[in-house]
Amino acid sequence: MTALDAMNSQTQLSPGSAPSAIPADDFEAVKTAGAFVPLTQFGVIDIKGEDAASFLHNQVTNDVQHLDASTARLAGYCSPKGRLLGSFLMWRSADTVRLLISHDVQAPVQKRLSMFVLRAKAKLSDATPELAAVGFAGDVRAALSGIFDALPDGVHVKVEGPHGALIRVPDAAHRPRFLWVGPRADIEARLPELGEKLRRAGPALWDWLDIHAGEPRITQATTEQFVPQMVNFDVLGAVNFKKGCYPGQEIVARSQYRGTIKRRTALAHGESATPGAELFHSADPGQPCGMVVNVAPAEGGGVDCLVEIKLASLDNGSVHVGAADGPALEFVPLPYAFPADA
């Protein structure tokens, strides 16, 4: 275990466990100053070789062939039934296509992708031991300017330098966010200096920020549960409906074009929730109406979460976690709108 992992091991959650509270100073730092977060909840898969892009293009929901060196993209990897096995942010780094993925689904996704390489000149490897990821939120530009010569100026714009890649990711809580992925030794050496300029927070703060950005993440608790549209991936630009085939593509396309999409992911607050827990509506307590996708401790107590749910269940009545008499959810607006026909 490296120094970075050891310092954050206390914040790791086992599947189904309740998240520990986020210190109030972490929330305050994002709002009034800046914070950085070593992201030990992620792993990195590298795909190398002259066929790396074409191979991956035929496996995932987004366009990899036209992914240029200055851009990152969200994407998903589906089963033949169109259900998401994993989700990730992907970008090019020299001759490599790099995937940042939830650590608890990295191994099965990497293993399954490797099964389909066949004659393609592409090789998948676990780059997590060599690379580390750090998230930044708030007033962080001055701190990052000491590491990178230029900062990305738009969402999913990427700059590359001697210390790795810096990617602008969607704002959350009305604050800008950046993602730095680079050599682990380099990042660990710079953490003390960053700690003098910004507040160091635990991984749960980044989970909370992702939730408030409305960006679902597939983890072990929810693998094979959702077609991409059910977690808003079409709205977030994680699905390209014009690209060629990939596993589950026919089902994903049919879900898009056969009529109104009746299930989406919404942002909610509640007393408690865990990823993978079913949701129940007061008017129909006998069958679930949705599922919890991601959870993080909320500011002021309780939890904030992204939940996949029947849109009709949001119109009236109440929604509860785990059972019809479980903790009730209060829904709040996402930072983006659904298409008018959704």
N, C-alpha and C positions, 0 to 999 in steps of 0.2 A: 504494500500500500504506500502510495506516494504521500508527500506532505500535504498536497492539495486535497487528496481523498480523505486523509486522516482527519483534517480539520473540519470536514463537512460530513463525516460519517454519522454524526449524531442527528443530522437532519434527514437522513434517508428514511423512506417509509416502506414498510413491508406491505405486500398486497393486502388490501382490506383494512389497514390500520388507520386510525384517526390522525389527522395532521396536528402537530403541535402548533401553538400560537406563534405568530410572527411578531417579534418585538415592535412596539409602537415606533421606536426610533427608525426602524427600517422603512416603514411607510412614510414617515416624516422626511427622511433623507431624499426619497424619490421626489417628493413634492417641492422641497425647499432648497435642496443642494444636489447631490448626486450619489448614486450607490453602484457598487459592482458586486456581481454574484458568480462565484465559481460554480459551474453548471455540471455537477457530478451526476445528475439524473439522465445525462445523455451519453451515448456512445457514437463512434464514427466508423462508418464503413467506407473503404476506398475501393474503387473499381479502376483498374489500370489496364492499359493495352490499347492497340490501335482500333479495336472494335468496342471499346468500353462504352462510348456514347450510343452507338447503334444497338448494342446489346440491351442497355438499360432502357432505351427508347421503346423497345418492344415489350417491356415488362411493367412499366409504371404509367400512372394516369396523366402525366404531363410530358411536354415536348423536351427531349434531351438533345436531339440532333441540332437544334438551333439555340441551345443554351450557350451564350457567349461568356467571355472571361470577366465581364463586368456586371453579371447578373446572377442572382440566386432565385430559385423557384421552390415553392411547396409542391409536394407530390405525394401520392399514396401508392401502395402495392396491394393488389387485390387477389383474392382467391378466384377460382373459375366461376364462382357464384356471385362475383362482384362485391364481396364483403372485404373490408379493409383489414389486412394483416398487419400493416404498419403505416406510419406516416413520417415524413421527413422533410427537411430543408436540404436542397441539393445545389451544388455549384461546381464549376471546374477549377482545378488548381494544377497548372502545367498540364501534364498528360493524364491527369487523374480526374474522375468524377467522384465527388465526395458527398456522403450522406450523413447528416446529423439526425439521429434517431433516438427514441426513448430506449434507455439502456436495457430495460427488461424485455424488449422484443427484438433487440439487435441480433442475438444469436440465431433464433429461428428464422428471421427474415433473411439474414445472410446465408444461412444454410439452404433455404429454399431457392433463393436467387441463384446460388452456385450450381444447383441441380440442372439449371436450364442454360448454362453457358455453352455446353456441347462443343461445337467446333469454332465458336467465336474466339477471337484473340483478346480475351478479357480475363482478368483475375481479380477476385474479391478477397479482401483482407480486413481484419479488425485493426483499425489504426488508433484505437482508444489508448493503448499504452504509450504511444508516441505523441499524441495530440491532446490538448485540453481546450475547453470552451469556457468563456467568461461572458456574462451578460452585463450590460451597462444601461442604466435608466436615470433620467433627470438631466441635470446640468453637468454633463460629463465631457463636453467637447475639449476643454482645456487639458484634462487628464489624457484623453486619447491622442491629442495633438503631439504629446511627448513620445508617442509610440509610432504613429502613422503620419506620413507627410501630408496626406489628404484624407478627408472624411467623406463617406458616401452621403449624397444629398437627397436621395429618394428611397422609398421603401423597396427592399430587395435589391438595391444597388450594392455592388461589392467593390472594394479596393483591395489590392494585394501588395504586400511589402515584405521586407526581410523577416518580419516577426509573424507572418501568417496573413489570414484574411480577416477583413472587417466588413460586416454586413449590416446595413440599416434594416431593422425589422419594424413591424407596425407599432405605432405609438400605443401606449396604454396609460390610463389615468391622466390623459392629456399631457403626457411627457414623452420625449423622444427616447428611443431604445436602439442599442447597437449590440452586435454579437461578434466577439473576437474568438477565432479558432486558430491556434498556432501550435508550434512545438511546445510540448509540455514543460521541458526544462526552462525554456525561455519565459513562458508565462509564470511559472512558479517563482522564477528569480525576480519578476517584476511586481508580484503581489504586494510585498512590503511597501514599495514606493507608492503603489496605487492606494494602499491603506492610509497613507499620509494625506492624500488628497480627497478621497471619497470614503463613504461608509461601506464597509464590507458586510454583506447580508447573506443569509442562508438560501439554499436552492428554492425553498418554498415561496420566497418573495417573487422569483421569476415565474413560478407556476401561477401565482396570483396575477401577475402582469399579463401572462399569456391568456388567462381566462378573461381578463378585462379588455384584451385586444380582440376577444371573440375567436380565438384561434385554437380549435380542438387538437388534441394530441392523442394518438392511439397508443395505449399501453396494454400490458398483459391482461388487465381486467376487462378490456373491451375489444380485444382482437376478434375478428370475424363477426362483429355485431352490426356493422353499419355499411350501407352503400354510401359512396362519397357524398352525395347530395344531402344525406341525413345529418352529416356533420358540416354542412355549408361549404364543402370543398369547391363546389362550382362557383360560389360567390367569392371565395378567397383566391380564385385563380389557380387552384391546384389540379384542375382537370382541363385538358385540352380535347375538345370534342371533334377536332378536325384531324388529329393525328391518326396513325394507323392502329392496328389491333394491339391489345395487351390482355392479359388474363382478366376475365370478367367484363371486357369492354362492351359486349353486346347488352349486358344487363344494365350497365351504367348508362349507356346511350338510351336504352328503352325507358329507364327511369326519368331521363331528361325530357324525352320527346313524346311520351305516351299521354301526357296530360298534366294536370296540376300536381305539384309535389306536396304531399300531405304531411310530411315529417321533416322537421328541421331541428337545429340545435339552438337553444336559447340560454340566456344568462340569468342566473337566479341566486338568491341568498336564502340561507336556512340555518337552522340550529345545528344540524349535523348531516353528513352524507359521505358516502364512500364510492369511488369509481366502480362501475358495474352494478350498483344497486338499482333495482327496478323502481319505477314511479307509478303511482296509482291516483286516479281522478275520483273526486268525491261522488260524481254521478254514475260511475261504473267501477265500483271497488273490487270487482271480481277478477279483473284482468289488467295487466300492466299497460300503461299508456306511453311509456318511455323508459329511458335509462340514464343514469348519471355517467358522464364522460370523464370530466376532470374536476378536481376539488382542491381548494387551498384555503387556509385560515383567512377569515375576513378581518378587516380593520374594525375594531370595536367588538369583536366576538362573533361566534358562529362561523359559518363557512360561506364562501362564494363558489359557484360551480357552473360548469357548462353541462347542460342536460339535453339529450336528444328526446324529442317529444312530438306527439301528434299535435299539429297546429290547432285542431279543433279543441284540444284540452286547455288552450290558453284563453278561450273566449269567455268562459264563465266557470263557476265552481272553484274548487281548490285542488292542488296537486300535492301529493305527499310522498316521502321517501321510504321505501322498504315495505310499506303496507298502507292500507287505507286510513289507518289511525296513526301513521308515522309522522315525523316532523314535516310541517308544511313548508312549501317554498314560496318565496315572494319574487316575482319576475321583474327584471329591470331591463331597459333598452340595451341592445347591442350597439357597438360603435359603427355599424353598417346596416344597410337595409337589404331585405330580400328582394329578388326580382318581382315586378308587379304581378306576374302570373303565378307566383308561388303561394 
